[in-house]
Amino acid sequence: RDAASLFEGEHDFGAFMNKTTDARETVRRVSDCSAIRDDGGLFLRVKGKGFLYKQVRHMVGALLLVASGHMSMDAIVTALDQGEAYVRSGQRKWTPAPACGLHLMNVEYACGSVIIPAPYNLNLTTRTGTRDGDAGNAVRAVDA
């Protein structure tokens, strides 16, 4: 079992967000988390209904530490079990991955999918804008 698949299922992702708060529900369900290596590098696919603030960036940061041998997969399991308590106890070793390599690829709605075509599958952390014609402007793309 690879480290990416540890994130699949319903877990407390409180250790995988930037801000800690007692008021927010931190349990989320990730339906798919898989790493694929190809000629272009490493591709991580994460599917879920909703994510916490910088959750995927933290997941990538943790996976990079596991891949480099600086952290065990057991640390991910423990973080998912303990949630925010993992961070408060000072156990979190990773930092969130930089936003420059993370891209939104697909948005799925009950009525169907919206594929965000290149070059509009852009960096998701800078200023926001919309592209005319994308599902009646319901899909927000971000300018890099």
Secondary structure as UniProt FT lines:
FT   HELIX           3..7
FT   STRAND          9..12
FT   HELIX           13..16
FT   STRAND          27..38
FT   TURN            39..40
FT   STRAND          41..48
FT   TURN            53..54
FT   HELIX           55..67
FT   TURN            68..69
FT   HELIX           73..82
FT   HELIX           84..88
FT   TURN            89..90
FT   HELIX           99..101
FT   STRAND          106..109
FT   TURN            110..111
FT   STRAND          112..115
FT   TURN            118..119
FT   STRAND          128..130
FT   TURN            132..133
FT   HELIX           135..137
FT   STRAND          140..142
//
